[in-house]
Amino acid sequence: MVFLGGGAMYAWARASYYTGAHGGVDQNGYLMTSRLISGERDIGDSDVPFRPTATQPSALAGQTAEGHPPVPAIVLNPRWDWVRDHLGFVPDTPYQFGGRMDVMTEPYGPATATQPAEYRIYAKYPFGFPLMAAIGRWLGGVNGMYWVNPICTLLAVYFAYFLFRQAVSPFVALLGVIWLACNPLVLVYANDANSHASTLFCVTAGFWGLVSWMRTGSLWRGLIGGFLIGYACTIRYSEF
């Protein structure tokens, strides 16, 4: 009960400093993808996805304007449109704002006066955190995206205790939890629409599952550990 009460007080303290929006280039990239995954289509003209024909030139091979090979079949295959349309969008104009952490691809050759730059804009980040934020958006609207990281931070603190208990006494494990929960970076990123808090949850819960599986041989703990450690790599490239 003391542990649950302490977690409740920590959650209350985090909620007291909750801010529903953050300005930043990283947040822009993550939440743009989150909006696309959740099905929003007012970002750009992505209701009419641009797919080249097999006779159009391709710049993928880095060749000159003449002698381009055909566009790869995977680019032409409409089966992959649902992936492209939920991870990127075609802007109404090549000058439409995307964000500093977004990139505009040019897979179909350079823009000319007769062929406008109908290229796709993607975030530079993987889909892991945007997918979690999209689930939050489905459940709680716009504010739901911003509640993902506070919840992940609270869960990370809880799982950190059980992770530490695999090796140390309850008192030392509690000291480790306090050390983690009060870390200035953890406090900052708990209320930030960035990827650090969700990664922290996946790593602490994932390694609890891994170490617990190694100690007890429990299959379900091993599955949880493997899934969450692997999912952390879909949130931040550096987690590999």
Secondary structure, DSSP 4 states (H G I P E B T S, - for coil): -HHHHHHHHHHHHHHHT--S----HHHHHHHHHHHHHTT---SSSTTS-----TTS---TT---SSSPPPPPHHHH-GGGHHHHHHHEE--SSTTS---TTEEE--TT----SSS-----EEESS-SHHHHHHHHHHHHHHHHHHHTHHHHHHHHHHHHHHHHHTTTS-HHHHHHHHHHHHT-HHHHHHHTSSSSHHHHHHHHHHHHHHHHHHHHH--HHHHHHHHHHHHHHHHH-GGG-
